[in-house]
Amino acid sequence: MKNVFCIGELLIDFVAEKQGSNLARAHNFTKKAGGAPANVASAIAKLGGKSFFIGCVGKDPFGTFLINTLTQGQVDVSLAQRSDTFTTLAFVSLAEDGERDFVFSRGADKELTHDTGLKNLFKDQIVHFGAATSFLGGSLEVAYSRYFKEAISQKSFVCFDPNFRTDLWKGTETLFVQKCIPYIEKAHLCKFSLEEARLLSGKDDLEGACAFLHQLGTKIITVTLGGEGTYLSTPSIQKIIPSIKIKPIDTTGAGDAFIGCLLKQISLVPDIDALLGNSELLEKMVQDANKAGAITTLNYGAIESLPTQEQIDRL
């Protein structure tokens, strides 16, 4: 089994439960651990994989809460950093259909510094890059780019999830696309939402979007489609893998659970060529990942809602 290194933000989600999509109308917030790469690391660990989180939180009670949450979930946090800057916060409101509205108060996540000692740890392992705040400047963006180059040089299996957030990139979407392109060119696996696939490709139709993104270089593309399932695209597969039918309560972390489950399964595969050459196996992996994402939407908060392997197998 390969190790999976997840790089990016770990933050507090203050969730306004059942308050509608307008944060201005929210009164009560519940503290939850969040941050896409941290959610992915937690999903992998809960499914029995070996995950490491690489990111930065503050030397404050919120940062301690986050580190303790990952530790309790069996995520290796030995590579995480602490900063005097206050821990990053996100305020999240939920609409009736479980969809989210975000407002960020950015803090310590941007303080991550590059550690030259990690390069050798990446050799022949899996490195996941979740980009929600990683292209917003600061030392995090520098470290993120260096780790990406090191992962490539160490022949890691590289996964990229752009985690586009409208609130963070309003009016600068073109810059976001430019920053994502080098990662799409080199990543073995890219996970997109439908909105992200269209934004990054400039194409409205799903097939055309994936064809464009494949031309950039990535071999495996998954486009999550909510209740419809996931569009899987490789040189030999282009099809929707259906999801299970559920009534979502909170979609926070569903995409992270999906990619975490997929990466945990990939950690058991010897090499990328074996994965690309086995369509049946890859489709089964995505099917299970769909289940993981769906189960996560049945409760509030991402990390505590992540499924076990037993829950996935029961479905």
N, C-alpha and C positions, 0 to 999 in steps of 0.2 A: 504493500500500500504506500502510495506517495504522500508526502506532506503537502498541505495546501496553505500557502501564505496569502493572507488577505490584507491589502494595503488601502488605507483611506481613513475615513472619519468614524469616530465613535462619539455619540452625543446623547443628550437628553431630549426625548420627545415628550412635550407636554400636550397631552391629547384631550381635546374638548369632546367628551363623549356625548353623542346624541344631541349635538347643538346645532346641526345644520352646517352648510358649507361656508358660512360667513363668520370669520373669526371675531368680527366686531360684535356679534351677538352672543359670543361664548362667555360663560361666567365661571365654570368650574373645570379645572384641568387636572389630569392624573399623570404623574411622573412615570415614564417608561424609558427603558434603555433602547437606543436606536442608533442609526447610522448604517448605511447599506453594507459596507464591507464587514462590519462587525456582525450584522445579521447573518451574512453568508457564512462567516467563520462559525457562528453559533449553530447554524443549520447543519453544517458538516459534522461538527463535534457531536451533536445530538443523535446523528445517524450512525455514529460509531467511527467516523473518520478522524484524521489527525490534522487539526487546523491551528494556525498561528495568526494572531492579529498584530499588524504593524500600523500604529497610529499614535496620536497624542491627545491626552486629556489634561485638565487642570489639576493642580494640587489643592483641590477643594472637595467638599463633601460629595458633590455631584460626580467628580472624577473618580473618587474612591468607590462610590456606588456602581459606576460603570465597570471599573476594573473587577470589582467583586462579582458582578453579574456574569461577566465572561468567565471568570475563574470557576464559579459554581457550575457553569455550563461546560466545563472541561476544555475550554479554549485556552491554548498556551499564550499567555500575555507577557512572557519574558522579554519580548522585543518591543513592547509598548513603551512610550515615553510619557513623562509628566512635565507640565509647564507651569510657570507662575501665572500665565494668562488663564482667565476663567474658562471653564468648560463650555464648549459650543452647545447652544440650545436650539431646538426647533419647536415651533408651536403648530399643532396639527388639528384641524377640524374635520369632522366626518359628516358627509352627506348621508341621506337615508339609504343610498345604494352602497355605502361603504367607501366611496371614493374620497380623496383627501385634498385638503388645501393647506399649503405650507407657508410659514413665515420663519426665516432663519435669523438667529442672533449669533453671529460667528465669533468663535473664540479660539480655544487651544488647538483645535484640529489643524489649523494653518501653521502651527509651530513645529511640526514634525521635521526632524533633520535627518539627512542621509547618514547611514551607518555603513562604513566601508566593510565591516566584518560580516555583512549578511550575504555577500555575493556567493561565497562558496556553499552556503546553505541552500541556495536556489538550484544547484546543479541537479538536473534530471527530475526536478520536482514540479509542482503546479503553483503558479503565481496568478492570483486574481486581482485585477485592478478595477475598483469601483470608483467612479469619477465624480460623484455628486459635488464635492467641494474641491477636488484636487486640481482643477484648472483655474482656480480663482486667485492665484498668486501666493506669495509668501514662500517660506522655505518648504512647505508641503509640496508645492508644484515642482520645485527643483528636485526634491528627494524622489518624488513619484516618477519623474522622467529618468533619473539615474537608475532607479530600481528596475524600470522597464527595460532599459538597455542591458542591464546586468542579467535579467531573466532571459533575454534573447541570447546573450553570449554564453550563458550557462545551459542552453538547450532545455530550458523549462517549457512546460506546456503552459501557454499564456492565455488567460481569459480576460476579456474586457467587457465591462458594462458601463455605458456612459452615464446612466442615472440622471438624465436631463431633468432639471427643475426650472420651470418657467419663472418662478420668483427670483431665481439667482441670475438668469440670463436674459431677462426682458430687455429687448432692444439691442442685444449683442449676440444674437443667435448665430450669426455668421462666424464670429470669433470662436464660439463653442465648437462649431463644425470643424473649423480649421485645426483646433487643438485635438480633436478626436481622430482625425484622419491618420496620423502616424501610428496610432494604436490599432486601428482597424487593419492597416496594411500588414502588421506583423503578428497580430493575435491569431492563435489557432481556433479559438471559439469566441464569438461575440453574441451577447444577449441584448436584444433591443425590445422596447415597447413598439407598438405600431407608430405612435407619434415620433419616436426617435428614428425609426427606420426611414420614415418619410422625410424628416428634417435632414438627416445625414446624407441621404441619397439625392434629394431633390425630386423624387419620383412619388406619385400618388398611389400607383398600384403596387401591391405587395411583391409580386413576382419581379417586376422591373426594379424595385428598390433593392431586393436581395441580389439580383444579377449585377447591379452597379456595385454593391458592397463587396461581392465576391471578386469583382475585377480589381478592387483595391488590394486584395490579398488574402483576406480571412477565408478559411475553408469551411467552417461550421457556423451557421447562423441560426439562432432561435429568436423568433419574434413572438412575444407573449400577447395573447389576444383576449385576456380575461376569461369569461365563461366559455368562450368558443374553443379554447385550448391554446396550442402553440404551433406556429408555422415553422417547420424544420426545413432548412435548405442547406444542401451540400452539393458537391459535383454530381451525385447520383440520386439525391432525394429532394423533392420539392412537394411537401404535403402538410396538411394540418393534422396534428395529433390531438384528438379530442380530449377535453378535460371531463371531470365528473361534474354532475349537476349539484350545486349547493346554493344556499342563500347567504351571501357574504354579510358579515357584520362590520369588519374592518379590513380593508385591503392592504394596510400597512405591512410591509415585509413579505408580501406574497411572491413578488418577483425575486426577492433575495432567497426565500425558501426554495423556489424553483431552481435557481442557479446553484445554490448550495447542495441540493440533492443531486443535481446533474454532476457537479464536480466531485462529490464523494464517490459516485459510481465510476467516473473517469479515473479517479485515483487508483482504481483496481485494475485498469487496463494497461498492458505493457507499453504501448506506443500509439502515437496518433495514426499511423498507417493502418494498424489493426482496427482502430475505431472507425475510420473512414471506409474501410473495406467490409464492414459488417453492418449493413443497413438495418437488419432486424434488431441487432443489439442496440443501436443508437436510438431507434424508434421506441424500444422498450424503456430505455433510460429516460427519454423525454416524457413518456407516459407516466412513469413513476414521479418524475419531477413535477408534472402537472398536478398530481395528487398532493404532493407536498405543499405546493402553492395554494391549492384549494383549501386544504385543512387549516392552513395558517389564517385564513380569512374568517374562520368560525369564532374567533375570540378577539378581544381588544389587545393591542400591542403586538409587536413582532416577535421578540425573542421567546417570551413565555408561551406563545401560540405555536411555535415550531413543532412539527410532528416527530414522533419516534419512528424507527423502521417498522415496528410492529403495527402502528397505525396505518402506514402506507400499505403494508402487506395485506391488511384486512380488507382493503378496498380493491 
